[in-house]
Amino acid sequence: MRILVADDSSSSRRLIRDILGPLDAELIEARDGREALEKIRRNRVDLLITDIDMPEMDGVELCRRIK
């Protein structure tokens, strides 16, 4: 399973990585919605965990574009 974590806070990404670490999953990280969208276009992603308030493109807009 591939999980994409999109959050502009490195400490939040680290926390999520630590929580999900025991799972047998590949974690992909993005610093904002634009970077997340690029990574989704290049990789098959099974689950997206996103922050709502990010620069460049927020989590709501990211979900709209993925849909």
Long-range contacts (C-beta under 8 A, 24 or more apart in sequence): 1-25, 1-26, 1-46, 1-47, 2-26, 2-27, 2-28, 2-43, 2-44, 2-45, 2-46, 2-47, 3-27, 3-28, 3-45, 3-46, 3-47, 3-48, 3-49, 4-28, 4-29, 4-30, 4-36, 4-39, 4-40, 4-43, 4-45, 4-47, 4-48, 4-49, 4-50, 5-29, 5-30, 5-49, 5-50, 6-30, 6-31, 6-32, 6-33, 6-35, 6-36, 6-48, 6-49, 6-50, 6-51, 6-54, 6-59, 6-62, 7-31, 7-49, 7-50, 7-51, 7-54, 8-32, 8-51, 8-54, 8-55, 9-51, 12-51, 16-49, 32-56, 32-57, 33-57, 33-58, 33-59, 33-61, 33-62, 33-65, 36-62, 37-62, 37-65, 37-66, 40-66
